[in-house]
């Protein structure tokens, strides 16, 4: 079969690899679409993936074309979205319900072959059937949405909160859509990319600007969300949290990223700083939200490129052009 392969640091190619075969409790999915993510860029840079080469792609959906000998939950022909998370269920964190912090954490498309290919293997437990009205090629959005749902689980946001989001890429826009639906009084967004801010305005952001200094909230925001992973944005965001507010580190920063905190202010103003890591008990809920129209795929997916152009798609994503980019085998 044809697949994208990150062969070594900085090098991605499209080549032929062996067809996958399912284990007893696994299925083979013919991939309809696979989204690109910042994690893919980290893998390209030699981070996250335990070893290269690897077939990337952890945001994908498709049709079941093969089933293992012990699979009864889905059948050939079913359309599914795939949760890429792979846990050991044995370590301390899994046993205490923090599976996303698993000591043996793994993921399809990160540590094992993923969906940037014609076919992919997944545990049947990770497959969520799609209702008839959901297009399979749009359902690659379910996985990033499930990360956003996890972020709001961590926030435990209260009604009437004023929210500031750094970054109007795919994840920032998803956080915007969820903020609107969790009772935010206002949702403001900052980004240096005018085209992306225009999309935020299309989706109904309360206010948008290149910097929070252009926004009228001198007392700060109740919830500040970084969806960039950029050190300057994170540093600025920490200073924008209102008293008794919360800062969520949602964007994936480089390992070497460092910022400075003000311990006295955190104490004196009861500020919470927290993080959200990938998916946790949120994939099925995200699939239901997606089926109910929480996202408009025509707005969120800006580019649908053939799998043959995967290296080009990575370059485009890295340059910040477009929103969600998906490859179509």
URBEL-V507794 format. One record per residue. RES is the residue in one letter. PHI is phi in whole degrees, 0 to 359 (NA if undefined). D_FIRST is the distance of its C-alpha to the first C-alpha in whole Angstrom. Layout:
RES	PHI	D_FIRST
RES	PHI	D_FIRST
//
This chain:
X	NA	0
X	269	4
X	209	7
X	279	10
X	226	12
X	274	16
X	281	17
X	204	20
X	302	23
X	84	23
X	230	20
X	235	16
X	225	14
X	247	10
X	210	8
X	269	5
X	228	6
X	298	6
X	296	5
X	282	9
X	234	12
X	279	15
X	281	18
X	304	21
X	248	22
X	236	18
X	230	16
X	256	13
X	249	13
X	279	11
X	288	12
X	267	14
X	196	15
X	223	16
X	276	19
X	264	20
X	215	23
X	303	25
X	300	24
X	297	21
X	292	23
X	297	25
X	297	22
X	300	22
X	273	25
X	91	25
X	254	26
X	73	25
X	297	22
X	293	24
X	200	21
X	248	19
X	281	16
X	212	15
X	277	12
X	281	15
X	108	15
X	248	18
X	244	19
X	208	17
X	213	17
X	180	15
X	248	16
X	290	16
X	237	14
X	202	15
X	227	18
X	286	19
X	293	22
X	249	25
X	269	23
X	234	26
X	284	26
X	229	23
X	229	22
X	303	19
X	104	19
X	294	21
X	261	20
X	221	20
X	258	20
X	242	20
X	283	22
X	281	20
X	292	24
X	233	24
X	241	27
X	274	29
X	62	32
X	239	34
X	286	35
X	303	39
X	288	37
X	296	35
X	290	38
X	257	40
X	87	37
X	255	36
X	301	32
X	292	31
X	254	33
X	313	32
X	295	33
X	245	29
X	309	27
X	213	24
X	203	21
X	299	17
X	88	16
X	239	19
X	249	19
X	228	16
X	304	13
X	247	13
X	266	12
X	277	11
X	198	7
X	291	6
X	224	7
X	217	10
X	258	13
X	213	16
X	300	20
X	299	21
X	295	24
X	266	22
X	260	22
X	245	24
X	294	24
X	262	25
X	291	28
X	301	28
X	280	29
X	269	26
X	286	24
X	301	20
X	289	19
X	268	22
X	286	22
X	297	20
X	285	24
X	296	25
X	296	24
X	299	26
X	297	29
X	294	29
X	292	30
X	294	32
X	299	34
X	300	34
X	301	36
X	286	38
X	298	39
X	294	40
X	295	42
X	47	44
X	294	45
X	262	49
X	298	50
X	81	51
X	284	49
X	262	49
X	244	46
X	238	44
X	243	41
X	267	40
X	101	37
X	249	36
X	283	32
X	306	30
X	289	31
X	298	34
X	293	34
X	294	33
X	296	36
X	300	38
X	298	37
X	287	38
X	299	41
X	299	42
X	264	42
X	247	43
X	83	47
X	294	47
X	286	50
X	205	48
X	227	45
X	254	45
X	219	42
X	236	42
X	196	40
X	273	40
X	262	38
X	299	40
X	296	37
X	290	36
X	296	39
X	297	39
X	296	37
X	300	38
X	293	42
X	300	40
X	276	39
X	96	42
X	297	43
X	292	47
X	205	47
X	215	45
X	194	46
X	282	45
X	211	47
X	298	48
X	300	52
X	276	51
X	257	51
X	265	54
X	211	54
X	298	56
X	280	56
X	95	53
X	241	50
X	293	50
X	233	46
X	242	44
X	241	40
X	267	39
X	244	35
X	247	35
X	76	35
X	272	37
X	300	40
X	295	43
X	294	42
X	297	42
X	300	45
X	295	46
X	297	45
X	300	47
X	276	50
X	260	50
X	283	50
X	287	53
X	304	55
X	64	54
X	269	50
X	228	47
X	250	44
X	250	41
X	274	38
X	253	35
X	289	33
X	272	31
X	270	34
X	296	33
X	307	34
X	275	37
X	295	38
X	225	42
X	225	45
X	249	48
X	249	50
X	249	53
X	303	54
X	296	57
X	296	56
X	300	53
X	291	56
X	291	59
X	254	57
X	51	55
X	268	51
X	256	48
X	242	45
X	217	42
X	226	38
X	224	35
X	248	32
X	58	29
X	246	29
X	209	32
X	50	32
X	232	31
X	291	28
X	296	29
X	295	32
X	297	30
X	297	28
X	291	32
X	299	33
X	297	30
X	296	31
X	270	34
X	88	34
X	294	34
X	238	32
X	259	31
X	303	28
X	291	29
X	273	31
X	285	29
X	267	26
X	267	27
X	220	23
X	237	20
X	248	18
X	294	15
X	306	12
X	303	12
X	259	16
X	304	15
X	302	17
X	296	20
X	298	20
X	299	21
X	298	23
X	296	25
X	298	25
X	297	27
X	280	29
X	82	30
X	269	29
X	91	29
X	246	28
X	283	25
X	252	22
X	240	19
X	254	15
X	239	14
X	299	10
//
